Amino acid sequence: MIEFASVSKTYPGPTTAVSDFSLTVPSHRTVVLVGSSGSGKSTLMRMVNRMVEPTSGAVLIDGEDVRDSDAVALRRSIGYVLQNGGLMPHWTVLDNVATVPVLTGTPKKRARAAAMELLERVGLDPAMGRRYPAQLSGGQQQRVGVARALAMDPNILLMDEPFGAVDPIMRRELQEELLRLQTDLRKTIVFVTHDVDEAFLLGDEVVVLREQGQIAQQGTPAEILGSPADDFVRGFIGADRGDRTLTTTEIDGRTIAVDGTGRPVGVLAP
């Protein structure tokens, strides 16, 4: 479990990135922080692995203040996936995935063997382990980034807009892959995005942020869609968009879901 206890972050200037934010992330669940630029979502996520230190308040993992942990050891124990993958360009894919296990003392041969298995787990041909990042597509690089984050079998995964730099088709594939992995692995995931549709797809719980990390609403996707807290949330999630309002119609004996623009979007199961 991750707990943000009244955390704030102020930079010289002064500029307040986050002001008095509190939230509990339950174990084995995916919580998505969604908001526009300036909402403090990435700042909050980076407090978990001490890439950002709060000015006040505390972040706790299973009741322990992260500031009581060695920062390097803490970061190696938490999986972290960046938007651009963050891969070492002059290392093979296999060595990229095996980075942290090798750094923490796992023999290189064993770490590489485990890395091969991880590549297959994230949907890549293990033979790609011999390639270099520049020889992969953007989507493949992101899969490698996820494999690297899983290499130490961490309890916690931090994912900072990891699918934002790929095309829409690949993005959806990566989202579906993450859902599959989470069903199998049941990690505690903090996921950051500015895309509300991505948030609703991936999150067990979604936290909609205003500026400075102020919580506008939190809840399940269904709760937020069904009952937006205010006009800010309603506008942010596009509650009045045509594709949010669905009706049904009968065609050749089948029930078709139709959005507010009249476009068919799916077939209801009998």
Phi and psi in degrees as a GROMACS rama.xvg file:
@    title "Ramachandran Plot"
@    xaxis  label "Phi"
@    yaxis  label "Psi"
@TYPE xy
-112.441  133.233  ILE-2
-126.146  123.667  GLU-3
-94.1263  116.62  PHE-4
-111.857  94.7238  ALA-5
51.3019  47.5499  SER-6
-82.567  143.748  VAL-7
-135.776  154.751  SER-8
-140.939  119  LYS-9
-122.22  130.222  THR-10
-101.037  159.534  TYR-11
-54.9487  141.639  PRO-12
147.441  -46.7053  GLY-13
-87.378  148.165  PRO-14
-122.558  122.529  THR-15
-94.1653  114.361  THR-16
-86.2611  -37.9421  ALA-17
-140.443  137.25  VAL-18
-129.674  111.055  SER-19
51.0089  63.6679  ASP-20
-102.613  130.051  PHE-21
-131.012  137.002  SER-22
-166.1  144.578  LEU-23
-112.988  127.526  THR-24
-103.208  109.352  VAL-25
-66.4927  152.336  PRO-26
-62.4141  144.273  SER-27
65.7423  22.3262  HIS-28
-123.446  159.689  ARG-29
-106.018  117.429  THR-30
-112.093  125.82  VAL-31
-107.082  126.43  VAL-32
-95.0137  119.184  LEU-33
-125.503  134.941  VAL-34
-179.858  167.557  GLY-35
-81.9742  178.703  SER-36
-58.7981  137.349  SER-37
91.7516  -0.315344  GLY-38
-83.5792  -9.52024  SER-39
84.9813  10.7013  GLY-40
-65.7284  -43.5805  LYS-41
-71.1584  -36.3114  SER-42
-58.826  -45.0113  THR-43
-61.6259  -46.7014  LEU-44
-61.3617  -39.0478  MET-45
-74.7984  -11.3676  ARG-46
-69.0892  -26.9774  MET-47
-64.4871  -41.515  VAL-48
-103.829  17.7059  ASN-49
63.4587  23.9499  ARG-50
-72.5279  -23.2039  MET-51
-128.421  131.22  VAL-52
-98.1351  130.105  GLU-53
-66.1307  145.729  PRO-54
-70.7768  -35.8142  THR-55
-147.972  165.438  SER-56
82.7562  -172.183  GLY-57
-149.507  153.621  ALA-58
-115.407  127.608  VAL-59
-120.411  140.983  LEU-60
-116.501  118.614  ILE-61
49.3822  41.5027  ASP-62
85.277  -4.65087  GLY-63
-104.66  129.653  GLU-64
-64.8253  127.3  ASP-65
-62.9358  -22.4946  VAL-66
-70.04  -13.2051  ARG-67
-85.851  -4.03743  ASP-68
-100.967  149.53  SER-69
-62.9854  129.804  ASP-70
-61.1131  -42.5079  ALA-71
-66.4249  -46.3264  VAL-72
-62.1632  -39.3656  ALA-73
-61.0861  -47.6754  LEU-74
-64.1682  -34.847  ARG-75
-71.9107  -19.98  ARG-76
-90.6205  -6.16034  SER-77
-119.003  128.064  ILE-78
-72.2065  140.125  GLY-79
-139.508  121.197  TYR-80
-118.938  124.204  VAL-81
-98.295  166.974  LEU-82
-62.4774  -41.765  GLN-83
-96.0083  10.2815  ASN-84
86.1858  -40.6636  GLY-85
64.223  30.9277  GLY-86
-80.7592  150.656  LEU-87
-75.0819  115.447  MET-88
-66.4906  -25.1925  PRO-89
-99.9686  9.09486  HIS-90
-108.631  149.548  TRP-91
-66.5574  162.851  THR-92
-56.3062  -43.6961  VAL-93
-60.7698  -43.7784  LEU-94
-70.8277  -30.3593  ASP-95
-62.4605  -45.9703  ASN-96
-66.236  -35.4114  VAL-97
-84.6269  2.80513  ALA-98
-52.1139  -59.4971  THR-99
-68.4827  -43.6901  VAL-100
-55.5393  -40.106  PRO-101
-66.273  -42.1183  VAL-102
-62.7998  -28.2486  LEU-103
-96.7811  10.2163  THR-104
107.556  -1.39897  GLY-105
-70.3936  130.862  THR-106
-54.8836  141.151  PRO-107
-58.3816  -39.3931  LYS-108
-62.473  -44.0956  LYS-109
-67.796  -39.8674  ARG-110
-64.2711  -39.4601  ALA-111
-67.9573  -37.4629  ARG-112
-63.5668  -42.4489  ALA-113
-66.0937  -35.3521  ALA-114
-64.0231  -37.2913  ALA-115
-60.1255  -42.9293  MET-116
-65.444  -37.8723  GLU-117
-66.6412  -37.0143  LEU-118
-59.6068  -42.1532  LEU-119
-66.5646  -36.7254  GLU-120
-63.3059  -34.854  ARG-121
-92.3137  11.7091  VAL-122
89.7006  22.0088  GLY-123
-112.903  148.75  LEU-124
-67.446  124.101  ASP-125
-54.9299  -23.8421  PRO-126
-62.4979  -21.3612  ALA-127
-67.0678  -12.5871  MET-128
-60.2359  -22.625  GLY-129
-83.8823  -11.1312  ARG-130
-82.2082  171.825  ARG-131
-107.914  155.896  TYR-132
-50.9255  -38.034  PRO-133
-65.4901  -17.1254  ALA-134
-89.5486  3.3824  GLN-135
-110.352  156.084  LEU-136
-73.2309  167.743  SER-137
-59.1596  -41.6434  GLY-138
-65.1117  -38.6248  GLY-139
-66.1193  -38.8897  GLN-140
-61.9085  -39.4152  GLN-141
-66.556  -36.1061  GLN-142
-63.6818  -39.7  ARG-143
-62.6549  -41.1301  VAL-144
-59.8615  -38.7485  GLY-145
-67.7169  -42.1762  VAL-146
-60.1064  -43.0929  ALA-147
-62.5587  -39.9825  ARG-148
-65.0884  -26.3432  ALA-149
-90.503  -4.35421  LEU-150
-61.8619  -31.5436  ALA-151
-95.6716  11.5364  MET-152
49.5827  55.5545  ASP-153
-73.0518  154.403  PRO-154
-75.883  -27.5331  ASN-155
-118.65  135.656  ILE-156
-119.299  129.353  LEU-157
-107.601  127.476  LEU-158
-129.434  108.144  MET-159
-99.8352  92.7335  ASP-160
43.8347  52.8779  GLU-161
-68.1499  -20.702  PRO-162
-111.767  14.3915  PHE-163
-75.2012  -16.4977  GLY-164
-104.428  10.8994  ALA-165
-113.799  165.328  VAL-166
-70.5787  161.308  ASP-167
-57.6044  -37.4709  PRO-168
-66.9128  -46.7612  ILE-169
-65.7457  -35.2645  MET-170
-60.5871  -43.9185  ARG-171
-65.5973  -38.1673  ARG-172
-61.7852  -42.3875  GLU-173
-67.3536  -37.8056  LEU-174
-61.8011  -45.1481  GLN-175
-64.6959  -36.2131  GLU-176
-64.458  -40.7031  GLU-177
-64.9347  -41.4738  LEU-178
-59.7375  -41.5527  LEU-179
-64.5505  -45.8526  ARG-180
-61.4747  -41.6765  LEU-181
-67.103  -34.7523  GLN-182
-60.7345  -38.9014  THR-183
-78.6542  -41.4067  ASP-184
-100.157  -27.8178  LEU-185
54.0235  54.2901  ARG-186
-80.0697  165.934  LYS-187
-93.9285  112.765  THR-188
-116.532  129.211  ILE-189
-108.557  116.865  VAL-190
-117.539  130.104  PHE-191
-111.755  133.073  VAL-192
-155.712  159.898  THR-193
-103.587  -0.926259  HIS-194
-98.0219  108.53  ASP-195
-67.0503  -32.1493  VAL-196
-65.4429  -39.0901  ASP-197
-64.178  -41.43  GLU-198
-59.9296  -45.2189  ALA-199
-68.8328  -30.4566  PHE-200
-72.0595  -41.9935  LEU-201
-96.2349  -26.7408  LEU-202
-84.5487  131.451  GLY-203
-69.1405  -36.191  ASP-204
-136.247  142.178  GLU-205
-119.989  136.547  VAL-206
-118.133  112.155  VAL-207
-88.8697  124.454  VAL-208
-109.432  140.005  LEU-209
-89.2572  -169.509  ARG-210
-61.2508  149.727  GLU-211
62.2911  27.4637  GLN-212
71.108  21.4101  GLY-213
-77.2682  128.847  GLN-214
-78.9036  116.545  ILE-215
-81.6756  -37.8431  ALA-216
-167.497  144.993  GLN-217
-135.95  147.983  GLN-218
163.553  -174.493  GLY-219
-71.2416  159.577  THR-220
-53.962  -40.5777  PRO-221
-64.6011  -39.6857  ALA-222
-65.4753  -41.4846  GLU-223
-71.7929  -42.998  ILE-224
-64.2891  -40.5065  LEU-225
-75.6055  -27.2467  GLY-226
-149.045  76.0163  SER-227
-57.7531  139.541  PRO-228
-67.2156  -33.9456  ALA-229
-162.745  -174.911  ASP-230
-65.4604  -33.2589  ASP-231
-60.8157  -49.6051  PHE-232
-65.2585  -43.0525  VAL-233
-57.0517  -44.2195  ARG-234
-70.5609  -39.4808  GLY-235
-65.3779  -42.2767  PHE-236
-86.4238  -4.706  ILE-237
67.5753  42.7978  GLY-238
-59.4299  -26.6168  ALA-239
-98.4014  6.03273  ASP-240
-64.1793  147.953  ARG-241
-58.1975  -35.1411  GLY-242
-80.2711  -2.62751  ASP-243
-89.3377  -19.6764  ARG-244
-103.994  112.185  THR-245
-111.101  142.647  LEU-246
-128.754  175.76  THR-247
-124.647  154.34  THR-248
-144.203  156.043  THR-249
-99.8775  127.324  GLU-250
-134.416  118.51  ILE-251
50.9836  41.3278  ASP-252
80.9922  2.57192  GLY-253
-113.952  147.53  ARG-254
-93.2904  117.645  THR-255
-106.986  131.791  ILE-256
-83.7894  132.319  ALA-257
-127.263  134.669  VAL-258
-83.4591  -177.782  ASP-259
-67.551  -13.6269  GLY-260
-94.3831  0.181701  THR-261
88.9669  7.59284  GLY-262
-89.2866  127.114  ARG-263
-64.0017  134.326  PRO-264
-122.852  -5.90757  VAL-265
170.971  171.545  GLY-266
-115.148  130.197  VAL-267
-77.7465  133.548  LEU-268
-66.9081  144.818  ALA-269
